[in-house]
Amino acid sequence: MRVSPKKSLGQHFLVDENILGVIGRLAALAAADVALEVGPGLGVLTRYLSDRVAHVHAVELDISLEVPLREQLGSRNNVDLMFGDALALDLAHLEPRPTKLVSNLPYNIATPLLVESLEGIPTLDRWCVMVQREVADRFFATPRTKAYGAVSVLVQLKTRKVGFHPVPPTVFRPRPRVDSALVAFERVDGPSLERIRPVVDAAFSHRRKTLANSVALSGLAPRADAEAALAEIGRPPGTRAEELRPEEFVALAEALV
């Protein structure tokens, strides 16, 4: 059954099976794993995962893909297909609980889904995701670089990078106009993001302004309070968000309380 990708959903189906071995290696797949796949598309990766792990939860927004997905999976009985918006579903309470997120993530939800999964799916211990190269570069960008932003801080506070692999447009149908990358990272002991995330989001909400001004404009705290908190962590009042290391945002959030 031939399926036409939907431009409105940003669909780029994974079709080159040569990349699957790289995914398996970076994901460190094991027989006991429970994989969560968001955006299975035509099921090429879904089938590969189901043959190597105990269980797969595959979440697809496009209901029109149900028939080709089931054809791809055949008689495999360790895959749960769910149709809906992954950002709206309660993925934390899937049974069995997912231990790894392994996905060719839809471009339009990659960043919010990943950030939400850091604490929203506490049973995950490893991520291996295919995303636009520009997005992949943001996850572990360093301070004072153009790519460094809120997602960099949040991802680095909860995980560490364990793998990276560039992916050319030729592995997808249709071919995207941008390069992609596989990036793998695993959970580490880190602080709760409940109080930190609002500060991080506010700090980066106006990149051209100082951190204190950005926090004030976001309504999180008055500029004077933000400047006082910066002073408490040893930073001058004119500091910009991209200058702070991830751990400094933890201290800043504590100082703002």
N, C-alpha and C positions, 0 to 999 in steps of 0.2 A: 504493500500500500504506500503510494507516494504522498508525502505530506509537504505542503508549502509553508515555510517558516513565516510567522506573522511579524511584520516590521513593528507593529504597534506594541508588541511584547518584547521587542529587542531580541528575538530568538536567533541564535546561531548554534545549530545542532552539532554536537561532537560526532564526527564520522570517521576519523582516522584512528584505527584501533592500535596503531603503533605507539601512541602516547599512553596507553593504558598501563603498560609495564612501569613507566615512570611514575604514574599516579600511585600504583600499588606499592612501589618502593618508598616514595615520600610519605605515604599514609601509614607505612609500616603495618600493613594489614595482617591480622592474625585470625585464626579460626573462631576465636571466642568473641570477636568484635561485633558490635551492633552499629551499623553505619546509617547515618542520616544523609540523604542526597536530596538537594533542593534543585529543581529544574532538570529532571532526568531527560527531557526531550524525547528522543527516539529510543532511549533505553540502552545505548551501547555501553555506557559506564555502569548502569544498573545491573545488567547481565554479568559483567565482569565482577562486580562486587558480590553479587549473590552466590557466585561460584567459589568465593574465598572467605566469606565471613558468615557468622551464625544467622544474622538477620539484617534486612535492609528496609528502612523507611524511606520511601520515595515520594516527594511532595511536588506536584505539578499543578500549575495554575490553569493550563490550557486543557480543558476537558476533551477537546477534539483529538488529543493524542492518546486517549485511552486504548483504542483498538490497536494502533501500531505498538504501543508499549506492551500490551498483553501478548501480542504476537511475538515480540522480541523475547519476552521472558518464558514463553512456552509453559512447561509444566512445573517450573520452579515454584515452590510453596513457601519460601522464606522471605518473600518480599511483600510488604504492605504498600499498596498504591493509594495515595491520598490526593484528592483534587481540591485545591483551594489556594488562598494567599498565604504563603509561608509566614509572612509578617503578622498575620492575624490568627494563625492557628496556635494552639497550646502545645508546642513541641517539647516542653519540659516534662510532660506527663505521658509521653508515648511509652508503650510497653511492647517489648522490653526497652529499657532506657538506652538511648543512643550514647555511644562512647566516642564515636569519631564522626566529624562532619567532613564528608568527601563529596565534592560537588564541582561541576562546571556551572558556577553561579550566574544566574541572569544578571546582565550588566546593571540593570536599573535598581536592583535591590541588594547588590553585593555588600556594600558598606553598611547600610543599616542592619541587615540580617546578621552580619558578622559581629558587629558591636553588641547587638542584643543577645547573641548566643554566648557571649563571654560569661555572663552571670545568669542569663535567662535559661540556659540549659546546663546546669551545674555538673551533670554527669559526663559532659564532653571532656576528654583529656588530650585530644589531638584534632587539629584541623588540617586538611589538605584541600585547597580550593584553587580553581582556575578562574582568574579574573583579568580584566584589562591590565596591561603592564603598568600603566600610570597608577592604577589603584593598588596593585601589589607593591609598588615602590613606596607608597605612603605608609604601609603597615609598620615598617621598621626603619623609617626615615630618621635621621638624626637632627637635633636642634640646629637652628640657624640655616636650614635648607628649605627650598621652595616646597618640597614634598611633605615636610613636617607639619602636622596639624593635629586636630582633636583625635582623629582615629589612631594616629601614631601613638599618642600618649596612652589611650585606653588599651590598645592591643598590647603595648609593651609593659604595662603594669600587670597584666594577667597572663602573658605568654612569653615564650622565647622562640625565635626562629630556628628551625632545624633543617630546612631545605628550600631550594629555589631552583626553578627551571624555566627558561624562556620558552614560549610556545608561539609558533608562527601561525598566521591566518589560515594556512592551508589545511589545518586539522578540522576546520569548521565548514558547515554549509548553511547559509551562504558565507563566503569569506568576509570577516569584518575588515574594516579599513584601518584597524589598529592592531598592534601586537598584544599578545596576552602573556600570562605567566602563571605557572604553578607555584604556590607558596605554601609551605608547611610549617606549622608551629605547634607547640605543646604547652599545656597549662603549667604554670608555676604558682607557688604560694605568693599571693599578692593581696593588697588591701581591697576592701569592699569599694565598689565604684558608686555606691548610692549617694554619698556626699561629694565625691570627687567629680563625677561626670557633669553636674550642673556648672561647676566652676570651670572645667575644661571647655565645655561648649560655649560658655559666656566669654571666656578669654579669647577664643578664636573666632568669635562671631563677627568681629570687625578687624580684619587682619592689618589694615593700614593704620589703625589707632594703637595707642599704648594699651597694655593689658588693663590698667586701672580704668581708662576711659571705656574700653570695650565692656568690662564688667558692669560699669555704671549704666551704659546705654542698654544693656540687656535687662536691666532692672534687678539684677541679682543682689547688688550692694552699692551704696554710695561710693563715689570715687575716693573720697577721703579714707573710707574703711579699706578699700582695696589697696591704696597706697600704704596704709599702716600695716596691712598684712604682708605686703611685699617687703617692707622694712624689717618685719619680724623674721623673714626668712633670708635676710641679707641682700635683698635686691633693691636697686634704686627705683624711684617712682616712675621713671620713664621707660621701664622695662616693657618689652613686647612679648606676647605669648610664645612666639617661636624661639625665644631665648631660654625658656625654662626647660629643664630636663623633666622626664616623667615623674621622678620621685619628688621633685620640687613642687609639683602640682598637689601632691599628697599633703605636704607641709602647708602649702598655701590654703588648701581647703580647711585644714585644721585651724589655721590662723584667722580665717574668715568667720568661723562659727561664733 
